[in-house]
Amino acid sequence: MIENRIDLLQEMADNRWRLDIQALPNIFALGSCDRHVTIRTQQQRAFNLAYMFAKRKHTRVGIVGCGASGATLAVALSRLNVSSSIVDSDPFSRFRTASHRWVHPHIFEWPIQPALVDHLQELDPVLAEHGQELWIRRRTAFPAMNWRAGAASLVAARLHYKFLEEIEQSRRQGDRGSIELIDAKASGFRQEDGKGVIVLDSARDLRNFDAIVLAVGFGAERTKPGFWDPDYFGSIRSGEKVRIVGTGDGGIADALRCSIRGFSYSAIVPMLSDLSGATLQTLLDTETPRFLQSSKALTQRYNERIPIDGRLMEWMRDRAIWNERGNPDTVMPVLQYLSKVEDGTEGFVSNASPLHRYLLRHAVAANVLAVRSVTVPFKLQASATVNDNGVVQGDDEVTLRIQRAGAVMPQVSKSFDDPVNVALRVKRREVSDAFNSADKLYFSPTADPLRWPIYKRDEYPDREDESGREVGRFTTSFIHA
């Protein structure tokens, strides 16, 4: 039974999302300051934040950024009769060319924590009824802006289409808040008479906001191409040496793409579905602070207790790039992770999802990928150059991709050192330190309930049903995700 959920929502939102800027007391960040950032979790946080604004009787909210989280926030506010202005010169641009990235709303929740099912039981029984199989569910279950698993570029196109339809709906239906999409870039923020003001690159200012939300999404990356930009990792050449630095979800995903020809999450889902209850329980017992706080303990636990799935290992071996028949000179890719102190550990770290740790365990066992620890890795750039593909080529002719470990930085306006960007960086460190120091599970709903519904399912009017159609007083035709 969830008690005082509204108080919990407001307390967590203020602590987790509100930026500490004295001159701007009502500016919030939604995106890369959070832990566990996916398209689905960003949308869920947007629905929760909109619900909180409605409870606070806000009438107008300013949003900077029209990606998945920004557009979803505007739609959620409209459903709750709160108006919004959303500023972006190129909506959904982050995912437009990401056909090489496959996204799934729930797969990274695997294996499902029992506490999650309990958390959802009261608030969203449609999700709770799936229980331990929730991670297989290919479709989101939001009040609106739903999508199915697929290429990120296709998901973005469908969300963009739905967003434009929602704007039209807000114009036709009198009890919905208006959505104003502004083709411009934000260059600054200020407060006037207790209201937020968004300063645009043009001479126009947007005024009278009860709150401003920076929908920074996945953040700006230091190197190009970024995670969502096209790359060549799906077509590694024979004889090419590859090192991926960083064993977060992005690093492991790219290492698997470099190691396994035609690597696809969609092919893995059926194999994970057949795992025994005993194996899943061992995984749940392993994903605890006792082991997650130490790379060495985590590696030892995985090697000793997590059983190898023969079918998954053979699937990897059959598609291993480095030992393909006819390509005897191909070199096994190396996945390097960052270590402040060289301890000789060649294993896993805790800043990835259990899914990727499980896949990495099998890739190493199948001998298709090597894992090494490395100290002060960015010194490797001292005698290296970055080519047009965003990879670093050193003296040893090894192609080195500096992956996303520490590379994503939240940034919205031109000056990287202005108060807003400084506050974003501070907030991100605060959130990260809170999770790293707390005795909580990385994927536990009790550690981060805001990435799951904090409202009851019937508290959003006119929601979509399971087919993507509207239910309630109004009916409309949505493209089916």
SULRAPE-V465587 format. One record per residue. N is the residue number from 1. SS is DSSP state (h for helix, s for strand, l for the rest). OMEGA is omega in whole degrees, -180 to 180 (999 if undefined). Layout:
N;SS;OMEGA  N;SS;OMEGA
//
This chain:
1;l;-178  2;l;-178  3;l;176  4;l;-176  5;h;179  6;h;177  7;h;178  8;h;180  9;h;-176  10;h;179  11;h;-178  12;h;180  13;h;179  14;h;-178  15;h;-173  16;h;-171  17;l;-178  18;s;-180  19;l;-178  20;l;179  21;l;-173  22;l;-177  23;l;-179  24;l;-173  25;l;-176  26;l;176  27;s;-174  28;s;176  29;s;-180  30;s;-180  31;s;-167  32;l;173  33;l;-179  34;l;173  35;l;-180  36;l;-178  37;l;171  38;l;178  39;h;-178  40;h;-177  41;h;177  42;h;177  43;h;-180  44;h;177  45;h;178  46;h;177  47;h;178  48;h;-179  49;h;177  50;h;179  51;h;178  52;h;179  53;h;179  54;h;178  55;h;178  56;l;177  57;l;174  58;l;179  59;l;-178  60;s;-177  61;s;175  62;s;-178  63;s;176  64;s;-179  65;l;-179  66;l;169  67;l;-177  68;h;-176  69;h;-179  70;h;179  71;h;179  72;h;178  73;h;179  74;h;179  75;h;180  76;h;178  77;h;180  78;h;179  79;h;-180  80;l;176  81;l;173  82;l;-178  83;s;-180  84;s;169  85;s;-176  86;s;-172  87;s;176  88;l;179  89;l;-178  90;l;-175  91;l;176  92;l;-177  93;h;-175  94;h;-172  95;h;-169  96;l;-177  97;l;-174  98;l;178  99;l;-179  100;l;180  101;l;179  102;s;-178  103;s;-177  104;l;-173  105;l;-171  106;l;-171  107;h;-178  108;h;172  109;h;-177  110;l;-11  111;l;-174  112;l;175  113;l;178  114;h;-180  115;h;180  116;h;180  117;h;178  118;h;-180  119;h;-176  120;h;-171  121;h;-178  122;h;-171  123;h;-176  124;l;-177  125;h;178  126;h;176  127;h;-176  128;h;-177  129;l;178  130;l;175  131;h;-177  132;h;180  133;h;-178  134;h;-175  135;h;180  136;h;-175  137;l;-173  138;l;-176  139;s;174  140;l;-179  141;l;179  142;l;173  143;l;179  144;l;176  145;l;-180  146;l;-179  147;l;177  148;s;179  149;l;179  150;s;178  151;s;-177  152;h;180  153;h;179  154;h;177  155;h;-180  156;h;-180  157;h;-180  158;h;178  159;h;179  160;h;179  161;h;180  162;h;180  163;h;179  164;h;176  165;h;179  166;h;176  167;h;180  168;h;178  169;h;-179  170;h;178  171;h;-174  172;h;-173  173;l;-171  174;l;-177  175;l;172  176;l;175  177;l;-180  178;l;175  179;s;179  180;s;178  181;s;-173  182;s;-180  183;l;-177  184;l;176  185;l;177  186;s;180  187;s;179  188;s;-178  189;s;174  190;s;180  191;s;177  192;s;177  193;l;177  194;l;-180  195;s;179  196;s;178  197;s;174  198;s;179  199;s;-179  200;s;176  201;l;176  202;l;-178  203;l;-174  204;l;173  205;s;175  206;s;-170  207;s;169  208;s;176  209;s;173  210;l;178  211;s;175  212;s;-179  213;s;175  214;s;180  215;s;-172  216;s;175  217;s;-178  218;l;177  219;l;178  220;s;-179  221;s;-177  222;l;-176  223;l;175  224;l;0  225;l;178  226;l;-176  227;l;-176  228;l;-180  229;l;178  230;l;176  231;l;-176  232;l;-173  233;h;179  234;h;-178  235;h;179  236;l;-177  237;l;177  238;l;178  239;l;-179  240;l;177  241;l;-176  242;s;170  243;s;174  244;s;-180  245;s;179  246;l;-179  247;l;166  248;l;-178  249;h;179  250;h;-180  251;h;-180  252;h;179  253;h;-180  254;h;176  255;h;177  256;h;178  257;h;179  258;h;-173  259;h;-170  260;s;-180  261;l;179  262;l;-180  263;l;-177  264;l;176  265;h;-178  266;h;178  267;h;-176  268;h;-175  269;h;180  270;h;-180  271;h;178  272;h;-179  273;h;-176  274;l;-178  275;l;-178  276;l;177  277;h;-180  278;h;178  279;h;179  280;h;179  281;h;177  282;h;176  283;h;179  284;h;179  285;h;-179  286;h;-178  287;l;-180  288;l;-179  289;h;-179  290;h;-178  291;h;-176  292;h;-178  293;l;-179  294;l;178  295;h;-179  296;h;179  297;h;180  298;h;179  299;h;-179  300;h;-179  301;h;180  302;h;-178  303;h;-175  304;h;-168  305;h;-177  306;l;-177  307;l;179  308;l;175  309;l;-175  310;h;-178  311;h;180  312;h;-179  313;h;179  314;h;177  315;h;178  316;h;-179  317;h;-179  318;h;-177  319;l;-178  320;s;-177  321;l;-170  322;l;-180  323;l;178  324;l;179  325;l;-179  326;l;178  327;l;-174  328;l;-176  329;l;-178  330;l;-176  331;l;180  332;l;176  333;l;180  334;s;176  335;s;-178  336;s;174  337;s;-173  338;s;180  339;l;179  340;l;180  341;l;179  342;l;-179  343;l;179  344;l;-179  345;l;176  346;l;-174  347;l;-167  348;l;172  349;l;-168  350;l;-176  351;l;176  352;l;179  353;l;176  354;h;178  355;h;-177  356;h;175  357;h;179  358;h;178  359;h;179  360;h;177  361;h;-179  362;h;180  363;h;177  364;h;180  365;h;179  366;l;178  367;l;176  368;l;-176  369;l;177  370;s;179  371;s;-180  372;s;172  373;s;-179  374;s;179  375;l;178  376;l;-172  377;h;-174  378;h;170  379;h;178  380;h;-178  381;h;-174  382;h;-179  383;h;-176  384;l;176  385;s;179  386;s;180  387;l;-175  388;l;180  389;l;179  390;l;178  391;l;-177  392;s;179  393;s;-177  394;l;-177  395;l;-177  396;l;177  397;l;175  398;l;175  399;s;-173  400;s;177  401;s;175  402;s;-173  403;l;-162  404;l;178  405;l;-179  406;l;-174  407;l;-176  408;s;180  409;s;176  410;l;-178  411;l;-179  412;l;-174  413;l;-171  414;l;-177  415;l;-176  416;l;-176  417;l;178  418;l;-173  419;h;-178  420;h;-179  421;h;176  422;h;179  423;h;177  424;h;-179  425;h;178  426;h;-179  427;h;180  428;h;178  429;h;-180  430;h;-179  431;h;180  432;h;-180  433;h;180  434;h;180  435;h;-177  436;h;-176  437;h;-176  438;l;178  439;l;-177  440;l;178  441;l;-180  442;l;-176  443;l;-178  444;l;177  445;l;178  446;l;177  447;l;-179  448;l;-178  449;h;-177  450;h;176  451;h;171  452;l;-177  453;l;174  454;l;177  455;l;175  456;l;-170  457;h;-177  458;h;-178  459;h;171  460;l;-178  461;l;169  462;l;-177  463;l;177  464;s;175  465;l;-174  466;l;179  467;l;-179  468;l;179  469;l;179  470;s;170  471;l;-176  472;l;-176  473;l;-175  474;l;173  475;l;179  476;l;-179  477;l;177  478;l;171  479;l;-176  480;l;179  481;l;999
//
